[in-house]
Amino acid sequence: MPDQLRSSPPAPTPSGFSVVHVARLVRAAVPPVHPGGLPVVAGVALTAGLVRVLSGRGATAGVLATVATAAFFRSPRRVVAARPGTVLAAADGTVATVADVIPPPELDLPREPAPRVSVFLSVLDVHVQRIPADGRVLAVEYRPGSFLSADLDKASEDNERNALLLETTGGARVGVVQIAGLLARRIVCDVRAGQEVGAGETYGIIRFGSRVDTYLPPGSRVRVAVGQRTIGGETVLAELLRAG
């Protein structure tokens, strides 16, 4: 039998295509879920499964609800390009207010007006919070409170919140306050006093609609405006006043 008629091995898989390769592409495109959201996602999935078993219906709705919940708690990877003397946005969202105000007492900052940038997070935004600059955590202080709509200015004072005081590598002190919103009932903070942290690191999450206030040293040059969208760990929120 001529050589060309003999059986030949299967044609090689097209270059760049394989199940493993596709799995890697999907993994890169789909952000991981923040650990603080895993119990909620598991609870939704379990409830959906029970409804399906007991009623024989709701499979599609259950899958969609689980996927939507997982998407809410997504923690996408970010490319951090922090420069010395800058403060990055601690959260994704929309700048709600930029004003000079007296910081809350739990931050233990000077009782004088200082720039505050408030970022409002809708239910569609990424809800993890990120460290705004390289430095060391000086204090973490939780305060119980109300659950007013996070887009109200008085939410900064009345709502449940968690304050983090950070000393940057340049010696400046920056405060970041996670504020619960109308639907939020849980603030998660994964850092503690004395911990060394890096700009862009994920340090916490607020479940559902919320707000994050960043308090800057007096004289800082704010680089965002009301209505602007911010990306946590990437958008430059402000430039700090240079010493001397």
N, C-alpha and C positions, 0 to 999 in steps of 0.2 A: 504494500500500500504506500502510495507516495507520502512523503513527509507532511505535505500541506493538508492531507486528509486525516491525519491522525488527530486524536482528541488533544486539545490544548488547554492549559490552565485558564481559569476564569479571568476575564479582563480585569485589570487593576481598578480599584475604586478611584474615581476622578480625584485629582489632586485637591487637597484642602477640604474634602467632604468625608465625614465619618460620624457615627453616632456620638462618639466622644467629643468630636469637634463641635457638633451642633449643641451638645450639652454645655460645653464651655461658653459658647456664644450666648445661650439662654441665660446661663448663670451670670455672665458679665452684664447682660441687659436688664436683668431683674434684680433690684436692690434687696439686700437682706433685711430681715425684720429686727427691729431693736428688741433686745431681751425683755425690756419692760412691757412690751406689747404681746409677747408670746402667750401669757396666761389668758389674755382677752381673745386672741385668735383661736386658741385651743377651746375656750368656752363656747365661742360661736360655732366652731366646727362640730363640737360634741352635741350642742343643742340641735343643729341642723341634722345630724345623724339620727338623733332620737326621734325627731319629727318624721323623718323618712321611714324609720322602722315602725313607728306606731301608726302612721297614717297612710304609708305607701305613696306619699306625695311630697312635693317640695324639694326634690333633689336639685333641680336647676337653681331654684331660689337659694337653697342652702349653700351651694358652691359659690354663687355670686356674692352672698353675704360674707362668706369666709375670705374670699379673694379681696373684697372691698376692705374688710377689716385689716387684712395683712398689708394692703397698700397704704392704709392710713398710718400704720406703724413702721413704714419703710425707713431705712437709714442708708441713703445712697452715699457712695464714695465721693469724696470731693478732692479737687486739686487745690491744695493750700499754698498760696504764694504770699505769705505774710512778710512784710518788710519791717525792719526795726523802726519803732516809733509810730506804728499804726495799730488800730484796733479793728478787728474784723467783725462782721455781723455774727451774732450768736444764734440767729434763727432765720429760717426762710419766712417770708411774709411781705407785708406792705407797711411802709413807714407811716404810722398813724399820727405821731406828734414829734416835733423837735423843739425843745424849750429848755430854758434854764430854770431849774427847780431845786429845792432843798432835798437832798437824798433822804430816804427813810432811815430811821434811827438804827435799825438792825445792821445796816452796812458799816456803821461806825466811821463814816466819812465826815469831814468838816461840815458844820451846820451853816453852810452858805450856799447860795445858788450855784449850780453846776449843770453843764449840758446833759440832758437826758434824751435819748432816742428810743422811742417806743415802737416796736414792731408787732403788728397784729397778725395772728395766724388764723386763717379760715380752716374749715374742716378738710379742705382739699390740699392744704400745704403740708410739707414735711414737718413733723412735730418734734424732732430731736433738737436738742440744743448743743452748741459747740463752744469750746473755749475761744475767746476773742483774741488772745495774745499769749505768747510764751511767758511763763512766770510760775508763781507759787500761790496756792490757795491759802489765804489768811484765815478765812472764817466761812462757815456755812450756817445759815440761820433760817429755820422754818417758822412761819407764822400762819395760824389758822385764820379764817375769815369768811367773807361772803362769796357768792358765786354770781356776781353781776356780769353783764355782757362785757367781754374783754375790750371792746372798742370804746368804752366809756373812760374818760380821763380819771375819774375817781376810783376805777378798778385798781390803780396802782397803790392806793392806800387802804381800800376796804376789802379786796379779795384775798382769798387764800394765796400764799406766795412762798417762794423759797429764794433767799438772797445768798449770793456768792460774792465774796470780796477777794479780788485777785491783785497781787502785786506783780507787775510786769518785770522782765529782766532789766528794764531801764529804771526801775524804782517807782514808776507811776502806779497809782491805785485805781482800779476799775471795778465797778460794781455791776453785776448782772442779776436781774430778778426774774424768776419764772413766776408767772401769774396765771392762776386758774381762771377759766372763763365760765360762761353760762352753762355749758354742757360738761365742762371738765370737772372731774372729781378725784383726780390723782396726779400728783406731781412726783416725778422720780428724779433723784439727784444721786449720781454715782461717785462723786468726789468728796473728799474730806479735808479738813484743815491740815496744813503742813504738806500737802501733796504737790509735787512738781508736775506741771501740765504743759502741754504744747498747743499752739494755735491750731484751731480746726478740729481738735479732738472732740469726739462726742462725749458729753458728760451727763446728759439727762434727757428727759422727755416729759411732755405734758399731754395727757390724754384728752383729745378733742379740742374744740375752739379755745384759744388762749392768747397770751400776750407775753412778750419779753421786753423788759426795760434795761437799757444799758446806760449806766451813769459814768460820765467821763470827767477827768480832772478839769478844773477851770482853765480856760485858755485853749482848750483843744479845738481843733478846726474840724467841724462836722462836714463830711463829704457826701451826705445823702440828703434828700429832700422829701417832704411829705408827699405821699402817693407813689414813691419809688419802690420797686420790688427789690428785695434783698435775697441773697443766697448765703445761707449759713456757712461760715468757714471760707468764703470766697470774696464777698463784697467788702470793700474797705469802708468801714463806718466812719472813721475819724482818724486824724493825724494828731498825735500828742504834741504838746508844747515842748520844744527842745530846751534842755537845761542850758543856762548861760546865754 
